[in-house]
């Protein structure tokens, strides 16, 4: 009877172990399934997070594009406003130019006429050449083929050339009629203040008197200095301090050479 009891106990224990193993296997299977479900759930979460990040980035990109578009549209609006204003200014300038052209030509004619009178009253240096230049300028103002800008430029150049005579020295050859005798002379111009002449043989030296509109003979003591001054003006000699007569320093009883250049 004892062996039977032991056999029953062993069988019961084996059955318990088998059940335990089965329960353990079930628990392991459940754990594995749970882990797999967790991995699947985490994968879905990761996917949703990735999708959310992508949507967020897209949204932020759209916001930036919207802001850029607003800024660009504002720039276009400002540019359009400026262009409208610039067109208005250009239109006004065109109208002003038309008025200026109508007013400028009479002014240029008056300037040339004034310049002609000035040359006639000025020291008689190169008078014929200067008056010829003025005459050509008058013809230019009457030429329809010349633009108003070119006419204005030429008048300004003529005025500038006349103004430059105030500040330079010059020597040039000319012919002077003295006592019905035509003499070849060298003329020395010092700015626009003094005008001297000397014959080629240096026997006759004279200075122009603007007050008397005539040539005044000079003493022989000035002969050498006038010759030196002519060489300096011609850049044939180095500058030096020279004593030359001025109209106010001449004796009023001096002899006169009638005539002009």
Helices and strands as residue ranges (DSSP letters): H 2-121, H 127-142, H 148-164, E 169-178, E 181-190, E 194-199, E 205-209, E 214-217, G 220-222, H 223-233, G 247-249, E 256-257
